[in-house]
């Protein structure tokens, strides 16, 4: 939905929360959930969709007249698509996902083909007066390489050449259709690029020189022009959960990116679990008991611990961190588990809701991004006591964002 204030934003929720990989299942979910939500939240204005398409759905949508029929339905319902989630390639629900969510990574032809299909789809669906964003994985999954720097460099090189081909397609789309699309790399814990420093290093040592060289040869342009295209068409998806788990200050991240010429093309609004670890052993045992249901088997829930001297310690998954809780010297844990954004306290546990508020405050003063996507996708694997009616939960997340985004002084609820 378009939020018309002194600064215009497009707000949506990511439809990756609905199970279904084939296009007919995806479309059925859209038909079931989107129109009733529009009636409640945006009855008289167009309502935006954050569309998640698995590879099989993207392929099916490009066959026959499926895309034309979908566009007709969007027009009929007064809906529009302005952003796609191109991170999960395959199945995302009702099976063990864990590190498979990174496969195929950006060094593989399958990832390139899939993203080129998403680019074609978004170019057709996108209204003329709006930029289009596609979020994608942070190149690959760091633990696969076990600190093998040569392997990491090789993957980054191959990934960059593939990304360069997406940039080339987006340049041609803009020239032919007048639509600006951008690919948004999404840093997260244990991603091959997972924090601001690694993002900047990747842009400077790989993306700009390697993709720049590719574009100069393919398009017959200068390196300077090529780098301008790269910074226009490759941006960052700032997931508030991921950067909070990394203990990164939003103001600092924004300043670093702006200095490096890197744009934030999409903000995914999500909250992580936060645990302040007490000294008392009995309290720790209570927290351990409270955390056990979150160590579920579907998704990775990376943990980054903070010690008294501000050292950060990484655990690849919550189940690997829990055995250390009783005797740890850590003072805080942040856990990659997308919990509802409208709740701050979870009985002995908290969320990183304050980081969302800080980002929304920044948006009030610095209009550095206008694509906002709510991304609480863990509804089905939340502990039973936290599960709520899905349509009501989605609506409540929208209302929390709208209340805070339209308020001058944002206050945690």
Residue, then its C-alpha position, 0 to 999 in steps of 0.5 A: x500500500x502507498x503511504x502518502x505523507x511528506x515522504x511516500x512509502x510502499x508497504x507490504x508483507x512478504x507472501x512467503x508466509x503462505x505455503x505453496x511453491x507452484x503458481x496455482x497454490x501461490x495464486x490461490x493464497x493471494x486470492x484468499x488473503x490479499x483482498x480481505x486485507x485490502x478492504x480493512x487496510x486500504x479500501x479506497x487506494x491501491x494495495x501493494x503485494x510483496x510477492x514470493x515466487x519459488x523457481x517452479x512458480x516463476x517458470x509457470x507464471x511465464x508460460x502461456x497467458x498466466x502472467x497476463x491473467x495475473x495482471x488482469x486480476x491485479x487490475x481488477x482488485x486494485x492491487x500492484x506488485x512492486x517487490x519480489x522475494x527471490x531468496x528461497x529458490x525452492x520449498x520453504x514450508x513443511x520440511x527441513x529447510x536450514x542451510x538449503x535456503x542458500x542453494x543454489x547459491x549465486x555461483x550457480x547457473x540455476x540461481x542466475x536463471x531463476x533471478x532473470x525470470x523474476x526480473x522479467x516478471x517484475x518488469x511486466x507487473x511493475x507500474x511505470x511510476x514505481x521502482x521495482x526491487x528483488x531481494x536475494x541471498x547474500x551470495x552464499x552460506x559461509x560455513x560451507x567453506x569452513x574458513x577456506x578463503x580461496x573457496x570463498x573468493x572463487x564463489x564471490x567471483x563466479x557470483x559476481x559474473x552472474x549478478x553482472x548478467x542480471x544488471x545487464x538485463x535491468x539496464x536493457x529493461x530500463x532503456x526499453x520500458x522505462x522501468x527501474x529495477x534493482x537486485x537487493x542483496x540481503x545480508x544475514x548471520x553466516x551469509x557470505x556477506x553478513x554485515x556492513x563491513x563485508x557488504x562494503x568490502x564485497x562491493x569494492x573488491x568484487x562487484x564494482x571491478x568485476x561486474x564493471x569489467x563485464x559491463x564495459x565489454x558487453x555494452x561498450x561503456x566506460x568503467x565509470x558509467x558501468x559502476x554507476x549502473x552497478x550502484x543503481x541496480x544492485x542495492x541492499x535489502x536491510x532486514x531489521x532482524x538480521x542487522x539487529x542480530x549482528x549488533x549493528x547500529x542502523x545510523x552507523x550502517x546507513x552512514x557507512x553505506x552512503x559513504x561507499x555509495x551503496x543504496x538500501x533498496x528495500x527494508x524488511x521489517x522483522x524482529x529477532x529474539x533477544x535474551x539478556x542473560x542473568x548471573x543467577x543459575x535458576x533464572x538461566x534454567x528458566x530461560x533455557x526452558x523458555x527457549x527450547x520450543x524455539x529450537x525447531x527443525x525447519x529453519x536456521x536460527x543463528x545466534x550471536x552472543x555478546x560478552x562483557x568485553x563486547x566480543x561477539x561469538x557466533x553459533x550456527x543454530x540455536x540448538x547448538x547454543x542452548x547447551x552452553x547457556x547455563x555456564x556461559x560468560x555471555x551477557x546477551x544473545x540475539x537469535x535469528x528467529x522472526x518473531x511478531x513485530x508488535x510484541x516486545x516482551x515474551x516472558x523472560x525473552x525480548x525482541x529487537x523491536x527497538x531496532x525497528x523503531x530506530x530504523x523507522x525514525x531514521x526514515x522520518x528524517x532521511x528518506x533513504x528507502x521507500x520499499x517496506x516489507x513486513x517479513x514475519x515468516x515463522x508463524x507456523x513454527x512459533x511455539x503454540x502459546x505464541x500462535x495467533x490467527x494468521x489474517x489477524x496477525x498480518x493486519x496487526x503487524x500492518x497497524x503497528x507499522x502504520x501507527x509508528x511510521x505516521x507518528x513523529x515520536x516513535x515509542x515501543x509498544 
